[in-house]
Amino acid sequence: MARKKINKGDLQKILGVRYATIVDKTNGKTQFTLSEAFQIKKSLFPEYPIEYLFSKEVEADGVAYHSGYD
């Protein structure tokens, strides 16, 4: 999200939920629903496969990090 200058407020507007809900979802406390995931992909990241956006491991600079989504 940071590379594209997208913030939690942007996600809140797209999904139409409370800011606290976005914080919980991005911190891994609760999960995104399937429809939310597709909405995020379609609106913000159409160039990426959904599997990449919501994978458990994110690769940055050749190093894999766990994203916290279980």
VOBA-1610 file (N, C-alpha, C; in pm, whole numbers, padded with zeros to 5 digits, always signed):
BEGIN
Met+00082-00119+00000Met+00000+00000+00000Met+00086+00125+00000Ala+00195+00119+00072Ala+00280+00237+00085Ala+00340+00279-00049Arg+00378+00181-00131Arg+00437+00214-00261Arg+00340+00293-00349Lys+00211+00264-00336Lys+00111+00333-00416Lys+00047+00450-00341Lys+00102+00480-00223Lys+00052+00590-00139Lys-00096+00573-00104Ile-00133+00450-00073Ile-00268+00418-00030Ile-00264+00400+00121Asn-00361+00460+00189Asn-00361+00450+00335Asn-00491+00383+00384Lys-00501+00367+00512Lys-00617+00301+00571Lys-00745+00379+00545Gly-00736+00511+00538Gly-00851+00593+00506Gly-00905+00563+00367Asp-00815+00536+00273Asp-00858+00499+00139Asp-00935+00366+00142Leu-00883+00270+00218Leu-00953+00142+00230Leu-01090+00161+00295Gln-01097+00246+00394Gln-01222+00273+00464Gln-01327+00326+00365Lys-01287+00420+00281Lys-01381+00478+00184Lys-01427+00374+00082Ile-01337+00292+00035Ile-01372+00192-00066Ile-01465+00086-00009Leu-01437+00042+00113Leu-01517-00065+00172Leu-01640-00015+00247Gly-01641+00112+00283Gly-01757+00167+00354Gly-01771+00114+00495Val-01658+00098+00564Val-01660+00049+00702Val-01592+00151+00793Arg-01602+00128+00923Arg-01538+00218+01019Arg-01386+00209+01008Tyr-01318+00316+01042Tyr-01172+00318+01040Tyr-01116+00211+01132Ala-01176+00193+01250Ala-01129+00093+01346Ala-01137-00048+01286Thr-01235-00072+01202Thr-01248-00202+01136Thr-01131-00225+01041Ile-01092-00121+00967Ile-00977-00132+00877Ile-00850-00158+00957Val-00834-00091+01068Val-00716-00112+01153Val-00711-00257+01200Asp-00823-00310+01246Asp-00828-00450+01290Asp-00793-00545+01176Lys-00844-00519+01058Lys-00820-00607+00944Lys-00675-00600+00897Thr-00619-00483+00889Thr-00480-00470+00842Thr-00379-00517+00947Asn-00419-00520+01073Asn-00331-00572+01178Asn-00348-00723+01199Gly-00441-00784+01125Gly-00463-00928+01135Gly-00552-00971+01248Lys-00614-00876+01317Lys-00704-00910+01428Lys-00832-00976+01375Thr-00884-00924+01264Thr-00997-00985+01193Thr-00957-00998+01047Gln-01031-01079+00973Gln-00997-01104+00833Gln-01086-01023+00739Phe-01031-00995+00621Phe-01110-00936+00515Phe-01204-01045+00462Thr-01325-01007+00426Thr-01415-01102+00362Thr-01370-01120+00217Leu-01419-01223+00153Leu-01384-01247+00014Leu-01429-01130-00074Ser-01549-01080-00050Ser-01597-00968-00132Ser-01514-00841-00107Glu-01468-00819+00016Glu-01381-00705+00044Glu-01247-00720-00028Ala-01193-00840-00027Ala-01066-00865-00095Ala-01076-00835-00243Phe-01184-00881-00306Phe-01201-00854-00449Phe-01226-00706-00477Gln-01296-00640-00388Gln-01320-00497-00403Gln-01189-00418-00393Ile-01102-00455-00300Ile-00971-00390-00285Ile-00888-00413-00410Lys-00885-00536-00458Lys-00807-00568-00578Lys-00857-00488-00697Lys-00988-00489-00719Lys-01046-00422-00835Lys-01023-00271-00830Ser-01040-00211-00713Ser-01032-00066-00699Ser-00890-00012-00690Leu-00802-00085-00622Leu-00670-00030-00593Leu-00553-00102-00657Phe-00566-00231-00678Phe-00452-00310-00725Phe-00490-00404-00840Pro-00550-00353-00947Pro-00594-00443-01055Pro-00479-00516-01123Glu-00359-00465-01110Glu-00243-00524-01176Glu-00185-00645-01101Tyr-00231-00669-00979Tyr-00177-00778-00897Tyr-00278-00892-00883Pro-00230-01016-00882Pro-00322-01128-00855Pro-00368-01123-00709Ile-00489-01168-00684Ile-00544-01166-00549Ile-00460-01249-00453Glu-00401-01356-00504Glu-00316-01442-00420Glu-00195-01365-00367Tyr-00141-01277-00448Tyr-00027-01196-00405Tyr-00070-01095-00298Leu-00183-01031-00320Leu-00228-00927-00227Leu-00262-00979-00089Phe-00312-01101-00082Phe-00357-01155+00045Phe-00283-01282+00086Ser-00157-01292+00044Ser-00079-01410+00080Ser-00029-01397+00224Lys+00008-01510+00282Lys+00059-01511+00418Lys+00202-01464+00424Glu+00275-01478+00316Glu+00412-01429+00312Glu+00425-01323+00206Val+00494-01216+00241Val+00517-01106+00149Val+00667-01096+00129Glu+00708-01090+00003Glu+00851-01083-00025Glu+00890-00938-00050Ala+00990-00893+00022Ala+01041-00758+00004Ala+01192-00766-00006Asp+01246-00717-00114Asp+01390-00719-00136Asp+01447-00860-00127Gly+01371-00958-00176Gly+01420-01095-00178Gly+01406-01169-00046Val+01348-01105+00055Val+01332-01168+00186Val+01182-01186+00212Ala+01143-01306+00254Ala+01002-01333+00282Ala+00969-01297+00426Tyr+00860-01226+00445Tyr+00813-01187+00577Tyr+00670-01237+00593His+00635-01278+00712His+00498-01319+00740His+00414-01193+00758Ser+00300-01188+00690Ser+00217-01068+00692Ser+00123-01059+00810Gly+00101-01169+00880Gly+00011-01168+00994Gly-00130-01214+00960Tyr-00159-01239+00833Tyr-00292-01288+00796Tyr-00293-01439+00805Asp-00377-01494+00894Asp-00387-01638+00912Asp-00523-01686+00868
//
